[in-house]
Amino acid sequence: MGMQKKDVDVVVIGSGPNGLAAAIRLQQQGLSVLIIEGKKTIGGGLRSAELTLPGFTHDICSAIHPMAAASPFFNTLPLHQYGLEFIRPTIAAAHPFDGGKAAVLTSSIKEAASLLGDDEKAYLKLVEPIVKDWPLLVNELLAPLHFPNHPLAMMAFGLKALPSALHLSKKFVTKEARGLWAGMAAHSIQPLSNLATSAIALVLMAAGHTAGWPVPKGGSQQVANSLAAYFISIGGNIETDFYVTSLADIPSSNAVLFDITPRQLLQIAGHRFSSLYKWQLERYRYGMGVFKIDFALDGPIPFIAKECNKAGTIHLGNTLEEIAHTEQETADGRHPENPFVLLAQPSVFDASRAPEGKHTAWAYSHVPNGSTEDRTSAIEKQIERFAPGFRERILAKHTMNTTQLEAYNPNYIGGDINGGIIDIGQLFTRPALRYSPYRTSTRGLYICSSSTPPGGGVHGMCGYHAAQRVLKDIFPKHLNLKPVNNT
Ligand SMILES: Cc1cc2nc3c(=O)[nH]c(=O)nc-3n(C[C@H](O)[C@H](O)[C@H](O)COP(=O)(O)OP(=O)(O)OC[C@H]3O[C@@H](n4cnc5c(N)ncnc54)[C@H](O)[C@@H]3O)c2cc1C
C-alpha cells in the first residue's frame, strides 16, 4: 500500500531533548518534520530563565550534563557551530562531610582513587574497567534492550550494575568512598536498597572520568537552542505555544512521536490504543518528586571543604548511612529533616550566568510524589551545614514544589523528573513490555520521551532510538540514506 499525501511526513509533539533528537534524526534522513511545542519557548527540561533577579540566569530544570556530553547521537551533531559550548568544572562533583573533609569525582580516575586512601584499590577495581570499556558501553547502555554488540563488556558491567547500591557499598571501607558512592547512586531517585541502583552510580562515575560533567555556557537553554538551530538549518519546522490535547488538532502525517509520558499519552490518544496497551500504560509507575530552589547569591557559596569551590556539582547528605536513610524515608512518603540535596553552582565556571561578583545556585531534594510541602528551610539548613554563612549570601530565591513543576512541564507527573521511576521493573520495559518500547499499539503513533529506554536525563537517546524505529517501520527507504549536513 502506498503512502497517502500528508501535510508533513512526521509530527513530533514536545521539544524536550528527546523530541528534538527524534526530529533531527528524521529530518536528517530526508523527511519533513514538524515539532509542536505547548509552551512559548522550546526545550522542555532544558530551559533557562531569569527566575530571581535581572542578570541572573537560572536553569529551570537540568543544569549538569554528563549524559549530553556522553550522548552518542548528540556527539554526531555539529552543535558547537550552533552555539553550544560545554564548560568542564575542575572537579565534576564534590561530597563534603561533617568535620570539613570532602570526597571528589575528578576527571582523572587515578587521582580520584588515590584521594580515597584505603579504598584506592577497591575504587579502581570497580570503576576502571568500566572507564576502559566506556566507548563500547555507552552505545549499549543508552539504548533499548537488545542483544549486545559487546557481550563481554556488557556482562562485566551488568554484574556490577545489577546489585543494589547498598550491597555494592560493601566494597568500600572508608567514609569518603561510601559517601561518594551513595551520592552518585541517589541520582536514581530510589531507595539505595533497590536492585540496579548501582547502575546509575557507575554510569555517572564513568562519565565523570571520560566526557565529564559539564555546564553549557549561557545555561542549559543553549543545548536546546543549538539543537533547534541545527534542526531548522536542515529544513525542520517548529511551532510553539500550541498545546496538543487531541490528535484532531495536528496536521496530517505518516507518523506522530510523543515526547510525553504515558499518562498524557492516554489522554490524547488512548481511544486509539488496544485494550492491552491501555492497560499496560495505566499501570506505568511514577517515582519520587523533587522540590527545587534557585538562588541569586551575593558571592560564592562559603563551603568549609575547599574542594567544593572547584566543583560544578555538590552532593550534600554526609554519610552513606544518612543518605540511604533519608532516601528511604522519602520513598516511604515522609519529608526527612536533613534531606539529600543536589546542588550545582554554574556561575562559578560560567561568568555569563550572573552579574560580576554575584552567583547562582541550583538545588533540589527528593520529596514524595505529589508533595506540596515547602522544603526551603530544610534544603537551606543542609547547605548551611556544609557552608556556614550561606543564608547571608542569598539575594533572592525561586522555589518550585511538585505541583508547580508539573504545571510548568506536564511531563513531571507528581514532580517525577525521570518520566516514571527507573527501577528494575521499568528500566528496559518502559513504558510497557513490548517488542519495541517506542511503538504504541497503533501504527504510526510512537512515544519518544524519557518514559522510554534509556530513561531520564538529557541525552536525546530515547528520541534517537524512537526515530530509528519510525524509519524502520514507516520509512524504510530513508533508513540508510546518508544523513544530511552531518559534519
Ligand atoms: C529540577 C530538574 C533537574 C534536572 N536536572 C538534570 C540534570 O542536571 N541533568 C540531566 O541530564 N537531567 C536533569 N533533569 C532531567 C531532564 O530534564 C529530563 O530527563 C529531560 O528533559 C527529559 O527530556 P524529554 O525530551 O523526555 O522531555 P521534556 O524535557 O520534559 O520535554 C517535553 C516537552 O513536551 C512539551 N509538551 C508536553 N505535553 C505537550 C502537549 N500535549 N503538547 C505540546 N507540547 C507538550 C513540554 O512543554 C516539554 O517542552 C532534571 C529535571 C528537573 C525537573
Ligand as a Chemical Component Dictionary entry (heavy atoms), coordinates in Angstrom:
data_LIG
# 
_chem_comp.id                   LIG 
_chem_comp.type                 NON-POLYMER 
_chem_comp.pdbx_formal_charge   0 
_chem_comp.three_letter_code    LIG 
# 
loop_
_chem_comp_atom.comp_id 
_chem_comp_atom.atom_id 
_chem_comp_atom.alt_atom_id 
_chem_comp_atom.type_symbol 
_chem_comp_atom.charge 
_chem_comp_atom.model_Cartn_x 
_chem_comp_atom.model_Cartn_y 
_chem_comp_atom.model_Cartn_z 
_chem_comp_atom.pdbx_ordinal 
LIG C1  C1  C 0 14.580 20.106 38.543 1  
LIG C2  C2  C 0 15.167 19.198 37.497 2  
LIG C3  C3  C 0 16.531 18.966 37.458 3  
LIG C4  C4  C 0 17.083 18.136 36.479 4  
LIG N1  N1  N 0 18.447 18.016 36.420 5  
LIG C5  C5  C 0 19.008 17.332 35.399 6  
LIG C6  C6  C 0 20.417 17.413 35.175 7  
LIG O1  O1  O 0 21.138 18.155 35.863 8  
LIG N2  N2  N 0 20.947 16.680 34.159 9  
LIG C7  C7  C 0 20.159 15.902 33.336 10 
LIG O2  O2  O 0 20.704 15.259 32.413 11 
LIG N3  N3  N 0 18.808 15.849 33.502 12 
LIG C8  C8  C 0 18.223 16.563 34.505 13 
LIG N4  N4  N 0 16.853 16.585 34.634 14 
LIG C9  C9  C 0 16.042 15.670 33.816 15 
LIG C10 C10 C 0 15.849 16.145 32.389 16 
LIG O3  O3  O 0 15.464 17.489 32.357 17 
LIG C11 C11 C 0 14.797 15.257 31.710 18 
LIG O4  O4  O 0 15.138 13.905 31.869 19 
LIG C12 C12 C 0 14.681 15.559 30.220 20 
LIG O5  O5  O 0 14.372 16.919 29.996 21 
LIG C13 C13 C 0 13.620 14.678 29.572 22 
LIG O6  O6  O 0 13.540 15.003 28.228 23 
LIG P1  P1  P 0 12.262 14.686 27.330 24 
LIG O7  O7  O 0 12.586 15.159 25.969 25 
LIG O8  O8  O 0 11.893 13.258 27.513 26 
LIG O9  O9  O 0 11.058 15.542 27.944 27 
LIG P2  P2  P 0 10.932 17.048 28.426 28 
LIG O10 O10 O 0 12.255 17.689 28.535 29 
LIG O11 O11 O 0 10.066 17.003 29.625 30 
LIG O12 O12 O 0 10.166 17.774 27.239 31 
LIG C14 C14 C 0 8.815  17.554 26.937 32 
LIG C15 C15 C 0 8.272  18.746 26.180 33 
LIG O13 O13 O 0 6.974  18.416 25.704 34 
LIG C16 C16 C 0 6.116  19.527 25.884 35 
LIG N5  N5  N 0 4.756  19.010 25.952 36 
LIG C17 C17 C 0 4.254  18.167 26.885 37 
LIG N6  N6  N 0 2.979  17.894 26.618 38 
LIG C18 C18 C 0 2.669  18.553 25.469 39 
LIG C19 C19 C 0 1.484  18.651 24.676 40 
LIG N7  N7  N 0 0.389  17.985 24.993 41 
LIG N8  N8  N 0 1.520  19.434 23.566 42 
LIG C20 C20 C 0 2.640  20.093 23.200 43 
LIG N9  N9  N 0 3.786  20.035 23.931 44 
LIG C21 C21 C 0 3.793  19.269 25.039 45 
LIG C22 C22 C 0 6.591  20.146 27.170 46 
LIG O14 O14 O 0 6.192  21.507 27.284 47 
LIG C23 C23 C 0 8.112  19.987 27.033 48 
LIG O15 O15 O 0 8.686  21.100 26.377 49 
LIG C24 C24 C 0 16.252 17.460 35.571 50 
LIG C25 C25 C 0 14.881 17.691 35.590 51 
LIG C26 C26 C 0 14.340 18.580 36.527 52 
LIG C27 C27 C 0 12.885 18.887 36.514 53 
# 
loop_
_chem_comp_bond.comp_id 
_chem_comp_bond.atom_id_1 
_chem_comp_bond.atom_id_2 
_chem_comp_bond.value_order 
_chem_comp_bond.pdbx_ordinal 
LIG C1  C2  SING 1  
LIG C2  C3  SING 2  
LIG C2  C26 DOUB 3  
LIG C3  C4  DOUB 4  
LIG C4  N1  SING 5  
LIG C4  C24 SING 6  
LIG N1  C5  DOUB 7  
LIG C5  C6  SING 8  
LIG C5  C8  SING 9  
LIG C6  O1  DOUB 10 
LIG C6  N2  SING 11 
LIG N2  C7  SING 12 
LIG C7  O2  DOUB 13 
LIG C7  N3  SING 14 
LIG N3  C8  DOUB 15 
LIG C8  N4  SING 16 
LIG N4  C9  SING 17 
LIG N4  C24 SING 18 
LIG C9  C10 SING 19 
LIG C10 O3  SING 20 
LIG C10 C11 SING 21 
LIG C11 O4  SING 22 
LIG C11 C12 SING 23 
LIG C12 O5  SING 24 
LIG C12 C13 SING 25 
LIG C13 O6  SING 26 
LIG O6  P1  SING 27 
LIG P1  O7  DOUB 28 
LIG P1  O8  SING 29 
LIG P1  O9  SING 30 
LIG O9  P2  SING 31 
LIG P2  O10 DOUB 32 
LIG P2  O11 SING 33 
LIG P2  O12 SING 34 
LIG O12 C14 SING 35 
LIG C14 C15 SING 36 
LIG C15 O13 SING 37 
LIG C15 C23 SING 38 
LIG O13 C16 SING 39 
LIG C16 N5  SING 40 
LIG C16 C22 SING 41 
LIG N5  C17 SING 42 
LIG N5  C21 SING 43 
LIG C17 N6  DOUB 44 
LIG N6  C18 SING 45 
LIG C18 C19 SING 46 
LIG C18 C21 DOUB 47 
LIG C19 N7  SING 48 
LIG C19 N8  DOUB 49 
LIG N8  C20 SING 50 
LIG C20 N9  DOUB 51 
LIG N9  C21 SING 52 
LIG C22 O14 SING 53 
LIG C22 C23 SING 54 
LIG C23 O15 SING 55 
LIG C24 C25 DOUB 56 
LIG C25 C26 SING 57 
LIG C26 C27 SING 58 
# 
